[in-house]
């Protein structure tokens, strides 16, 4: 790679960090489902309510049905700001009592991203942040002051663990 190619690569990489891709949303009271395309890869974002009493949303995304991201750095630099913007837009509009990310794989990259992003969201939206780990599964939990922690710990979190164990998350 010559210096001009390297400069071009850096330029596109930094450009991707500042330009989230437009997400096409389908919104309902109990879920938001969105999609965006990068080249031939179809990314899906879902926020699904796991509580009948409060707004306890699980937020997840995948690419072409898999939770493993493609190994293309240019694409990755567009995916991250898109997912961040989607999460912030969702929290701003819905104001959930609980907002949860899950990583159910052995990669550390997704978990680092979720951890860093969860701390950023917690600070920005004045939420409390904690994590729960079980082998390769990690849950990143953000709650606001209105969250019923009994409902969260008794119903929502066990249901998300059941979904993860069954392979549906």
Protein Blocks (a to p, Z undefined) as FASTA:
>chain_A
ZZklmmmmmmmmmmmmmmccdddddddfkbccddddehjbccddddddfbfkbccddddd
deehiabdcfbfklmmmmmmmmmmmmmmmmmmnopabdcdddddfbfklmmmmmmmmmmm
mmmnopacddddehjbccdddddfklcfklmmmmmmmmmmmmmmnopZZ
